[in-house]
Amino acid sequence: MSKFNIHQKLAQINDHWNPRIAAELNGQYVKLAKLKGKFTWHKHDHEDELFMVVKGNLEIHFRDRIEKLSAGDCLVIPKGEEHLPVAKDEVEVLLFEPKSTLNTGDQQNDFTKENLENI
């Protein structure tokens, strides 16, 4: 058990759409990432995921609406819900999701990160 500072961990990340593992608990990962641009439409068939914006503004596009998140905002995306994260400018996020969650869900493409690094 050791404390960590989210801002210090995020300062170590210099790329986008490449989540890092900051902590692990009860079969879940706490991940940190920087996002910029459009991601990929995807869904997670078996896992819910939580997005918390630490810094910046993030849009989560759904087929029928867009949710706009600012620093301090959280959004839980239920399993099976197709979504597209979009960051017009750089955004820092904390993700909380089961260890089995692949960042691109049901899609395999250049954004897919299968072996996440610890930070």
N, CA, C and O atoms as a GROMACS GRO file, in nm:
protein
  476
    1MET      N    1   0.085  -0.117   0.000
    1MET     CA    2   0.000   0.000   0.000
    1MET      C    3   0.090   0.123   0.000
    1MET      O    4   0.172   0.141   0.090
    2SER      N    5   0.073   0.207  -0.102
    2SER     CA    6   0.146   0.333  -0.105
    2SER      C    7   0.064   0.436  -0.180
    2SER      O    8  -0.007   0.406  -0.276
    3LYS      N    9   0.075   0.558  -0.133
    3LYS     CA   10  -0.002   0.664  -0.199
    3LYS      C   11   0.067   0.703  -0.330
    3LYS      O   12   0.186   0.681  -0.349
    4PHE      N   13  -0.012   0.762  -0.419
    4PHE     CA   14   0.045   0.817  -0.541
    4PHE      C   15  -0.031   0.944  -0.576
    4PHE      O   16  -0.145   0.964  -0.534
    5ASN      N   17   0.034   1.029  -0.651
    5ASN     CA   18  -0.024   1.156  -0.690
    5ASN      C   19  -0.061   1.149  -0.838
    5ASN      O   20   0.025   1.128  -0.924
    6ILE      N   21  -0.188   1.166  -0.867
    6ILE     CA   22  -0.237   1.156  -1.004
    6ILE      C   23  -0.166   1.255  -1.096
    6ILE      O   24  -0.128   1.219  -1.208
    7HIS      N   25  -0.148   1.378  -1.052
    7HIS     CA   26  -0.086   1.481  -1.136
    7HIS      C   27   0.060   1.447  -1.166
    7HIS      O   28   0.106   1.468  -1.278
    8GLN      N   29   0.133   1.394  -1.067
    8GLN     CA   30   0.272   1.354  -1.090
    8GLN      C   31   0.280   1.238  -1.187
    8GLN      O   32   0.368   1.234  -1.273
    9LYS      N   33   0.190   1.143  -1.174
    9LYS     CA   34   0.188   1.028  -1.266
    9LYS      C   35   0.154   1.074  -1.409
    9LYS      O   36   0.219   1.031  -1.504
   10LEU      N   37   0.054   1.160  -1.422
   10LEU     CA   38   0.016   1.209  -1.555
   10LEU      C   39   0.130   1.288  -1.620
   10LEU      O   40   0.143   1.287  -1.743
   11ALA      N   41   0.211   1.357  -1.540
   11ALA     CA   42   0.323   1.435  -1.594
   11ALA      C   43   0.428   1.344  -1.660
   11ALA      O   44   0.508   1.390  -1.740
   12GLN      N   45   0.427   1.215  -1.626
   12GLN     CA   46   0.521   1.120  -1.685
   12GLN      C   47   0.474   1.065  -1.820
   12GLN      O   48   0.550   0.998  -1.889
   13ILE      N   49   0.350   1.094  -1.857
   13ILE     CA   50   0.294   1.042  -1.982
   13ILE      C   51   0.312   1.146  -2.092
   13ILE      O   52   0.274   1.262  -2.077
   14ASN      N   53   0.373   1.103  -2.203
   14ASN     CA   54   0.402   1.195  -2.313
   14ASN      C   55   0.337   1.155  -2.444
   14ASN      O   56   0.370   1.211  -2.549
   15ASP      N   57   0.246   1.059  -2.440
   15ASP     CA   58   0.178   1.017  -2.562
   15ASP      C   59   0.028   1.014  -2.537
   15ASP      O   60  -0.018   1.038  -2.425
   16HIS      N   61  -0.048   0.985  -2.641
   16HIS     CA   62  -0.195   0.988  -2.632
   16HIS      C   63  -0.253   0.849  -2.660
   16HIS      O   64  -0.196   0.769  -2.735
   17TRP      N   65  -0.368   0.823  -2.597
   17TRP     CA   66  -0.446   0.700  -2.617
   17TRP      C   67  -0.366   0.576  -2.577
   17TRP      O   68  -0.382   0.469  -2.637
   18ASN      N   69  -0.280   0.589  -2.476
   18ASN     CA   70  -0.199   0.477  -2.429
   18ASN      C   71  -0.210   0.470  -2.277
   18ASN      O   72  -0.121   0.518  -2.207
   19PRO      N   73  -0.317   0.411  -2.225
   19PRO     CA   74  -0.341   0.409  -2.081
   19PRO      C   75  -0.229   0.337  -2.005
   19PRO      O   76  -0.172   0.240  -2.053
   20ARG      N   77  -0.201   0.388  -1.885
   20ARG     CA   78  -0.103   0.327  -1.795
   20ARG      C   79  -0.175   0.284  -1.667
   20ARG      O   80  -0.274   0.345  -1.627
   21ILE      N   81  -0.126   0.180  -1.604
   21ILE     CA   82  -0.185   0.130  -1.480
   21ILE      C   83  -0.122   0.204  -1.363
   21ILE      O   84   0.000   0.199  -1.342
   22ALA      N   85  -0.206   0.274  -1.286
   22ALA     CA   86  -0.159   0.347  -1.168
   22ALA      C   87  -0.181   0.267  -1.041
   22ALA      O   88  -0.106   0.281  -0.945
   23ALA      N   89  -0.286   0.182  -1.040
   23ALA     CA   90  -0.318   0.104  -0.920
   23ALA      C   91  -0.408  -0.012  -0.961
   23ALA      O   92  -0.464  -0.015  -1.070
   24GLU      N   93  -0.419  -0.108  -0.869
   24GLU     CA   94  -0.502  -0.226  -0.891
   24GLU      C   95  -0.576  -0.256  -0.762
   24GLU      O   96  -0.518  -0.252  -0.653
   25LEU      N   97  -0.706  -0.287  -0.773
   25LEU     CA   98  -0.784  -0.325  -0.657
   25LEU      C   99  -0.904  -0.408  -0.698
   25LEU      O  100  -0.971  -0.376  -0.796
   26ASN      N  101  -0.930  -0.514  -0.625
   26ASN     CA  102  -1.048  -0.598  -0.645
   26ASN      C  103  -1.074  -0.635  -0.791
   26ASN      O  104  -1.187  -0.629  -0.838
   27GLY      N  105  -0.968  -0.672  -0.861
   27GLY     CA  106  -0.984  -0.712  -1.001
   27GLY      C  107  -1.006  -0.596  -1.095
   27GLY      O  108  -1.046  -0.616  -1.210
   28GLN      N  109  -0.980  -0.475  -1.049
   28GLN     CA  110  -0.999  -0.353  -1.128
   28GLN      C  111  -0.865  -0.282  -1.144
   28GLN      O  112  -0.776  -0.295  -1.060
   29TYR      N  113  -0.851  -0.208  -1.253
   29TYR     CA  114  -0.736  -0.121  -1.272
   29TYR      C  115  -0.782   0.024  -1.260
   29TYR      O  116  -0.890   0.061  -1.305
   30VAL      N  117  -0.697   0.105  -1.200
   30VAL     CA  118  -0.707   0.250  -1.207
   30VAL      C  119  -0.603   0.288  -1.312
   30VAL      O  120  -0.483   0.268  -1.292
   31LYS      N  121  -0.650   0.343  -1.424
   31LYS     CA  122  -0.561   0.377  -1.535
   31LYS      C  123  -0.558   0.528  -1.553
   31LYS      O  124  -0.655   0.598  -1.526
   32LEU      N  125  -0.443   0.576  -1.599
   32LEU     CA  126  -0.427   0.717  -1.631
   32LEU      C  127  -0.386   0.727  -1.777
   32LEU      O  128  -0.312   0.644  -1.828
   33ALA      N  129  -0.437   0.831  -1.844
   33ALA     CA  130  -0.404   0.849  -1.986
   33ALA      C  131  -0.419   0.994  -2.025
   33ALA      O  132  -0.491   1.071  -1.962
   34LYS      N  133  -0.350   1.028  -2.132
   34LYS     CA  134  -0.371   1.156  -2.199
   34LYS      C  135  -0.435   1.124  -2.333
   34LYS      O  136  -0.397   1.029  -2.402
   35LEU      N  137  -0.533   1.206  -2.370
   35LEU     CA  138  -0.609   1.185  -2.492
   35LEU      C  139  -0.601   1.311  -2.577
   35LEU      O  140  -0.599   1.422  -2.525
   36LYS      N  141  -0.598   1.292  -2.708
   36LYS     CA  142  -0.605   1.406  -2.800
   36LYS      C  143  -0.650   1.354  -2.936
   36LYS      O  144  -0.595   1.257  -2.988
   37GLY      N  145  -0.751   1.421  -2.993
   37GLY     CA  146  -0.807   1.381  -3.122
   37GLY      C  147  -0.924   1.285  -3.103
   37GLY      O  148  -0.981   1.275  -2.995
   38LYS      N  149  -0.957   1.216  -3.211
   38LYS     CA  150  -1.067   1.117  -3.207
   38LYS      C  151  -1.008   0.980  -3.182
   38LYS      O  152  -0.901   0.946  -3.232
   39PHE      N  153  -1.080   0.901  -3.103
   39PHE     CA  154  -1.039   0.763  -3.076
   39PHE      C  155  -1.100   0.674  -3.183
   39PHE      O  156  -1.077   0.698  -3.302
   40THR      N  157  -1.174   0.574  -3.146
   40THR     CA  158  -1.239   0.482  -3.240
   40THR      C  159  -1.374   0.442  -3.180
   40THR      O  160  -1.386   0.424  -3.058
   41TRP      N  161  -1.474   0.426  -3.264
   41TRP     CA  162  -1.602   0.376  -3.216
   41TRP      C  163  -1.580   0.235  -3.163
   41TRP      O  164  -1.517   0.153  -3.230
   42HIS      N  165  -1.631   0.207  -3.044
   42HIS     CA  166  -1.615   0.074  -2.985
   42HIS      C  167  -1.714   0.055  -2.871
   42HIS      O  168  -1.783   0.149  -2.829
   43LYS      N  169  -1.720  -0.069  -2.822
   43LYS     CA  170  -1.801  -0.100  -2.704
   43LYS      C  171  -1.732  -0.211  -2.627
   43LYS      O  172  -1.649  -0.284  -2.681
   44HIS      N  173  -1.768  -0.223  -2.503
   44HIS     CA  174  -1.716  -0.329  -2.417
   44HIS      C  175  -1.835  -0.419  -2.381
   44HIS      O  176  -1.924  -0.378  -2.307
   45ASP      N  177  -1.835  -0.539  -2.434
   45ASP     CA  178  -1.950  -0.627  -2.417
   45ASP      C  179  -1.971  -0.676  -2.274
   45ASP      O  180  -2.084  -0.708  -2.235
   46HIS      N  181  -1.862  -0.680  -2.193
   46HIS     CA  182  -1.874  -0.742  -2.061
   46HIS      C  183  -1.834  -0.650  -1.945
   46HIS      O  184  -1.844  -0.691  -1.829
   47GLU      N  185  -1.791  -0.528  -1.974
   47GLU     CA  186  -1.742  -0.441  -1.867
   47GLU      C  187  -1.800  -0.301  -1.878
   47GLU      O  188  -1.810  -0.244  -1.987
   48ASP      N  189  -1.836  -0.246  -1.763
   48ASP     CA  190  -1.864  -0.102  -1.753
   48ASP      C  191  -1.729  -0.033  -1.741
   48ASP      O  192  -1.631  -0.095  -1.701
   49GLU      N  193  -1.724   0.095  -1.775
   49GLU     CA  194  -1.601   0.170  -1.752
   49GLU      C  195  -1.634   0.310  -1.703
   49GLU      O  196  -1.735   0.369  -1.740
   50LEU      N  197  -1.546   0.361  -1.619
   50LEU     CA  198  -1.563   0.495  -1.564
   50LEU      C  199  -1.456   0.586  -1.621
   50LEU      O  200  -1.338   0.554  -1.615
   51PHE      N  201  -1.498   0.700  -1.676
   51PHE     CA  202  -1.408   0.806  -1.718
   51PHE      C  203  -1.419   0.919  -1.616
   51PHE      O  204  -1.529   0.962  -1.583
   52MET      N  205  -1.306   0.967  -1.566
   52MET     CA  206  -1.301   1.087  -1.483
   52MET      C  207  -1.202   1.182  -1.548
   52MET      O  208  -1.085   1.148  -1.567
   53VAL      N  209  -1.249   1.302  -1.583
   53VAL     CA  210  -1.161   1.401  -1.644
   53VAL      C  211  -1.084   1.471  -1.532
   53VAL      O  212  -1.143   1.530  -1.441
   54VAL      N  213  -0.953   1.465  -1.541
   54VAL     CA  214  -0.865   1.531  -1.445
   54VAL      C  215  -0.834   1.673  -1.492
   54VAL      O  216  -0.833   1.767  -1.413
   55LYS      N  217  -0.810   1.687  -1.623
   55LYS     CA  218  -0.777   1.817  -1.681
   55LYS      C  219  -0.826   1.822  -1.824
   55LYS      O  220  -0.810   1.725  -1.899
   56GLY      N  221  -0.887   1.933  -1.863
   56GLY     CA  222  -0.932   1.950  -2.000
   56GLY      C  223  -1.080   1.921  -2.018
   56GLY      O  224  -1.156   1.911  -1.922
   57ASN      N  225  -1.120   1.907  -2.144
   57ASN     CA  226  -1.259   1.883  -2.182
   57ASN      C  227  -1.265   1.765  -2.277
   57ASN      O  228  -1.191   1.758  -2.375
   58LEU      N  229  -1.355   1.673  -2.247
   58LEU     CA  230  -1.369   1.550  -2.324
   58LEU      C  231  -1.513   1.534  -2.368
   58LEU      O  232  -1.606   1.557  -2.291
   59GLU      N  233  -1.531   1.495  -2.493
   59GLU     CA  234  -1.663   1.458  -2.542
   59GLU      C  235  -1.668   1.306  -2.558
   59GLU      O  236  -1.576   1.245  -2.611
   60ILE      N  237  -1.776   1.248  -2.510
   60ILE     CA  238  -1.802   1.106  -2.536
   60ILE      C  239  -1.923   1.102  -2.627
   60ILE      O  240  -2.034   1.136  -2.586
   61HIS      N  241  -1.901   1.060  -2.750
   61HIS     CA  242  -2.009   1.051  -2.848
   61HIS      C  243  -2.076   0.915  -2.836
   61HIS      O  244  -2.010   0.811  -2.829
   62PHE      N  245  -2.207   0.919  -2.834
   62PHE     CA  246  -2.289   0.799  -2.842
   62PHE      C  247  -2.367   0.810  -2.972
   62PHE      O  248  -2.369   0.917  -3.032
   63ARG      N  249  -2.430   0.706  -3.015
   63ARG     CA  250  -2.503   0.710  -3.143
   63ARG      C  251  -2.619   0.810  -3.139
   63ARG      O  252  -2.660   0.859  -3.244
   64ASP      N  253  -2.671   0.841  -3.020
   64ASP     CA  254  -2.788   0.929  -3.011
   64ASP      C  255  -2.763   1.060  -2.935
   64ASP      O  256  -2.855   1.140  -2.918
   65ARG      N  257  -2.639   1.083  -2.888
   65ARG     CA  258  -2.612   1.204  -2.811
   65ARG      C  259  -2.462   1.220  -2.789
   65ARG      O  260  -2.384   1.131  -2.821
   66ILE      N  261  -2.424   1.336  -2.734
   66ILE     CA  262  -2.286   1.362  -2.696
   66ILE      C  263  -2.286   1.409  -2.551
   66ILE      O  264  -2.360   1.499  -2.515
   67GLU      N  265  -2.202   1.347  -2.468
   67GLU     CA  266  -2.182   1.390  -2.330
   67GLU      C  267  -2.053   1.470  -2.324
   67GLU      O  268  -1.948   1.424  -2.368
   68LYS      N  269  -2.062   1.593  -2.268
   68LYS     CA  270  -1.945   1.678  -2.256
   68LYS      C  271  -1.897   1.678  -2.112
   68LYS      O  272  -1.973   1.710  -2.020
   69LEU      N  273  -1.770   1.643  -2.092
   69LEU     CA  274  -1.712   1.632  -1.960
   69LEU      C  275  -1.600   1.734  -1.943
   69LEU      O  276  -1.520   1.755  -2.034
   70SER      N  277  -1.595   1.796  -1.826
   70SER     CA  278  -1.490   1.890  -1.789
   70SER      C  279  -1.416   1.836  -1.668
   70SER      O  280  -1.456   1.734  -1.612
   71ALA      N  281  -1.309   1.903  -1.628
   71ALA     CA  282  -1.230   1.860  -1.514
   71ALA      C  283  -1.320   1.836  -1.393
   71ALA      O  284  -1.402   1.921  -1.356
   72GLY      N  285  -1.304   1.720  -1.332
   72GLY     CA  286  -1.384   1.681  -1.216
   72GLY      C  287  -1.507   1.600  -1.250
   72GLY      O  288  -1.567   1.539  -1.162
   73ASP      N  289  -1.548   1.598  -1.378
   73ASP     CA  290  -1.666   1.522  -1.419
   73ASP      C  291  -1.633   1.374  -1.437
   73ASP      O  292  -1.524   1.338  -1.480
   74CYS      N  293  -1.730   1.291  -1.403
   74CYS     CA  294  -1.718   1.145  -1.421
   74CYS      C  295  -1.836   1.096  -1.503
   74CYS      O  296  -1.945   1.152  -1.499
   75LEU      N  297  -1.812   0.990  -1.578
   75LEU     CA  298  -1.918   0.926  -1.655
   75LEU      C  299  -1.894   0.776  -1.654
   75LEU      O  300  -1.785   0.729  -1.687
   76VAL      N  301  -1.996   0.701  -1.617
   76VAL     CA  302  -1.990   0.556  -1.625
   76VAL      C  303  -2.057   0.514  -1.755
   76VAL      O  304  -2.173   0.549  -1.780
   77ILE      N  305  -1.985   0.441  -1.837
   77ILE     CA  306  -2.039   0.391  -1.963
   77ILE      C  307  -2.074   0.244  -1.942
   77ILE      O  308  -1.986   0.162  -1.918
   78PRO      N  309  -2.203   0.212  -1.952
   78PRO     CA  310  -2.246   0.073  -1.929
   78PRO      C  311  -2.193  -0.021  -2.037
   78PRO      O  312  -2.175   0.017  -2.152
   79LYS      N  313  -2.170  -0.145  -1.997
   79LYS     CA  314  -2.126  -0.245  -2.094
   79LYS      C  315  -2.224  -0.251  -2.210
   79LYS      O  316  -2.345  -0.238  -2.193
   80GLY      N  317  -2.169  -0.272  -2.329
   80GLY     CA  318  -2.250  -0.282  -2.449
   80GLY      C  319  -2.286  -0.150  -2.515
   80GLY      O  320  -2.345  -0.150  -2.622
   81GLU      N  321  -2.252  -0.038  -2.452
   81GLU     CA  322  -2.286   0.095  -2.506
   81GLU      C  323  -2.174   0.142  -2.599
   81GLU      O  324  -2.062   0.168  -2.555
   82GLU      N  325  -2.206   0.152  -2.729
   82GLU     CA  326  -2.106   0.197  -2.826
   82GLU      C  327  -2.076   0.345  -2.803
   82GLU      O  328  -2.167   0.426  -2.782
   83HIS      N  329  -1.947   0.380  -2.807
   83HIS     CA  330  -1.907   0.518  -2.778
   83HIS      C  331  -1.777   0.553  -2.850
   83HIS      O  332  -1.700   0.467  -2.893
   84LEU      N  333  -1.756   0.684  -2.862
   84LEU     CA  334  -1.638   0.740  -2.929
   84LEU      C  335  -1.586   0.857  -2.846
   84LEU      O  336  -1.650   0.963  -2.846
   85PRO      N  337  -1.474   0.843  -2.777
   85PRO     CA  338  -1.414   0.957  -2.707
   85PRO      C  339  -1.348   1.053  -2.807
   85PRO      O  340  -1.281   1.011  -2.901
   86VAL      N  341  -1.368   1.183  -2.783
   86VAL     CA  342  -1.309   1.286  -2.868
   86VAL      C  343  -1.252   1.396  -2.778
   86VAL      O  344  -1.322   1.450  -2.692
   87ALA      N  345  -1.123   1.427  -2.799
   87ALA     CA  346  -1.056   1.532  -2.724
   87ALA      C  347  -1.001   1.634  -2.824
   87ALA      O  348  -0.900   1.608  -2.890
   88LYS      N  349  -1.067   1.749  -2.834
   88LYS     CA  350  -1.020   1.851  -2.930
   88LYS      C  351  -0.882   1.902  -2.892
   88LYS      O  352  -0.798   1.925  -2.979
   89ASP      N  353  -0.858   1.920  -2.764
   89ASP     CA  354  -0.727   1.954  -2.710
   89ASP      C  355  -0.689   1.843  -2.612
   89ASP      O  356  -0.771   1.758  -2.579
   90GLU      N  357  -0.566   1.844  -2.567
   90GLU     CA  358  -0.521   1.738  -2.478
   90GLU      C  359  -0.606   1.732  -2.350
   90GLU      O  360  -0.637   1.835  -2.290
   91VAL      N  361  -0.641   1.610  -2.311
   91VAL     CA  362  -0.722   1.584  -2.192
   91VAL      C  363  -0.649   1.480  -2.108
   91VAL      O  364  -0.590   1.386  -2.161
   92GLU      N  365  -0.653   1.498  -1.977
   92GLU     CA  366  -0.598   1.400  -1.884
   92GLU      C  367  -0.715   1.330  -1.816
   92GLU      O  368  -0.806   1.395  -1.764
   93VAL      N  369  -0.711   1.196  -1.817
   93VAL     CA  370  -0.822   1.119  -1.760
   93VAL      C  371  -0.773   1.009  -1.667
   93VAL      O  372  -0.662   0.958  -1.678
   94LEU      N  373  -0.861   0.975  -1.575
   94LEU     CA  374  -0.849   0.855  -1.492
   94LEU      C  375  -0.958   0.761  -1.538
   94LEU      O  376  -1.073   0.802  -1.552
   95LEU      N  377  -0.923   0.636  -1.562
   95LEU     CA  378  -1.018   0.534  -1.603
   95LEU      C  379  -1.022   0.428  -1.494
   95LEU      O  380  -0.918   0.388  -1.441
   96PHE      N  381  -1.140   0.382  -1.462
   96PHE     CA  382  -1.156   0.275  -1.363
   96PHE      C  383  -1.238   0.166  -1.428
   96PHE      O  384  -1.353   0.187  -1.464
   97GLU      N  385  -1.176   0.048  -1.443
   97GLU     CA  386  -1.244  -0.059  -1.515
   97GLU      C  387  -1.182  -0.194  -1.480
   97GLU      O  388  -1.070  -0.199  -1.430
   98PRO      N  389  -1.254  -0.303  -1.506
   98PRO     CA  390  -1.201  -0.436  -1.479
   98PRO      C  391  -1.069  -0.460  -1.553
   98PRO      O  392  -1.046  -0.404  -1.660
   99LYS      N  393  -0.984  -0.543  -1.496
   99LYS     CA  394  -0.855  -0.573  -1.556
   99LYS      C  395  -0.868  -0.630  -1.696
   99LYS      O  396  -0.779  -0.613  -1.779
  100SER      N  397  -0.978  -0.697  -1.725
  100SER     CA  398  -0.998  -0.761  -1.855
  100SER      C  399  -1.034  -0.663  -1.966
  100SER      O  400  -1.040  -0.702  -2.083
  101THR      N  401  -1.058  -0.536  -1.933
  101THR     CA  402  -1.104  -0.439  -2.031
  101THR      C  403  -0.995  -0.400  -2.130
  101THR      O  404  -0.891  -0.347  -2.090
  102LEU      N  405  -1.017  -0.426  -2.256
  102LEU     CA  406  -0.928  -0.383  -2.363
  102LEU      C  407  -0.969  -0.242  -2.403
  102LEU      O  408  -1.088  -0.214  -2.418
  103ASN      N  409  -0.873  -0.152  -2.420
  103ASN     CA  410  -0.906  -0.012  -2.444
  103ASN      C  411  -0.994   0.010  -2.567
  103ASN      O  412  -1.073   0.104  -2.569
  104THR      N  413  -0.981  -0.073  -2.668
  104THR     CA  414  -1.063  -0.059  -2.788
  104THR      C  415  -1.182  -0.156  -2.791
  104THR      O  416  -1.248  -0.171  -2.893
  105GLY      N  417  -1.207  -0.221  -2.678
  105GLY     CA  418  -1.325  -0.307  -2.666
  105GLY      C  419  -1.335  -0.412  -2.774
  105GLY      O  420  -1.249  -0.500  -2.785
  106ASP      N  421  -1.440  -0.403  -2.855
  106ASP     CA  422  -1.468  -0.503  -2.958
  106ASP      C  423  -1.393  -0.476  -3.089
  106ASP      O  424  -1.416  -0.545  -3.188
  107GLN      N  425  -1.305  -0.378  -3.090
  107GLN     CA  426  -1.230  -0.342  -3.210
  107GLN      C  427  -1.081  -0.372  -3.191
  107GLN      O  428  -1.029  -0.361  -3.080
  108GLN      N  429  -1.014  -0.410  -3.296
  108GLN     CA  430  -0.868  -0.428  -3.298
  108GLN      C  431  -0.815  -0.335  -3.406
  108GLN      O  432  -0.847  -0.352  -3.524
  109ASN      N  433  -0.734  -0.236  -3.366
  109ASN     CA  434  -0.678  -0.143  -3.464
  109ASN      C  435  -0.551  -0.080  -3.406
  109ASN      O  436  -0.498  -0.128  -3.306
  110ASP      N  437  -0.504   0.026  -3.468
  110ASP     CA  438  -0.379   0.091  -3.425
  110ASP      C  439  -0.387   0.148  -3.284
  110ASP      O  440  -0.284   0.169  -3.221
  111PHE      N  441  -0.507   0.174  -3.233
  111PHE     CA  442  -0.524   0.226  -3.097
  111PHE      C  443  -0.516   0.116  -2.990
  111PHE      O  444  -0.497   0.147  -2.872
  112THR      N  445  -0.529  -0.009  -3.028
  112THR     CA  446  -0.536  -0.119  -2.932
  112THR      C  447  -0.405  -0.133  -2.855
  112THR      O  448  -0.296  -0.139  -2.912
  113LYS      N  449  -0.418  -0.138  -2.723
  113LYS     CA  450  -0.304  -0.157  -2.631
  113LYS      C  451  -0.334  -0.278  -2.545
  113LYS      O  452  -0.417  -0.271  -2.454
  114GLU      N  453  -0.268  -0.390  -2.573
  114GLU     CA  454  -0.297  -0.514  -2.500
  114GLU      C  455  -0.214  -0.532  -2.375
  114GLU      O  456  -0.263  -0.590  -2.278
  115ASN      N  457  -0.093  -0.485  -2.372
  115ASN     CA  458  -0.004  -0.501  -2.257
  115ASN      C  459   0.027  -0.364  -2.199
  115ASN      O  460   0.119  -0.295  -2.244
  116LEU      N  461  -0.049  -0.325  -2.100
  116LEU     CA  462  -0.035  -0.192  -2.041
  116LEU      C  463   0.084  -0.186  -1.947
  116LEU      O  464   0.115  -0.281  -1.876
  117GLU      N  465   0.150  -0.069  -1.949
  117GLU     CA  466   0.262  -0.044  -1.859
  117GLU      C  467   0.210   0.008  -1.726
  117GLU      O  468   0.107   0.074  -1.719
  118ASN      N  469   0.285  -0.022  -1.621
  118ASN     CA  470   0.260   0.040  -1.491
  118ASN      C  471   0.329   0.174  -1.488
  118ASN      O  472   0.435   0.192  -1.547
  119ILE      N  473   0.269   0.268  -1.417
  119ILE     CA  474   0.330   0.399  -1.404
  119ILE      C  475   0.342   0.435  -1.257
  119ILE      O  476   0.391   0.542  -1.223
   0.00000   0.00000   0.00000
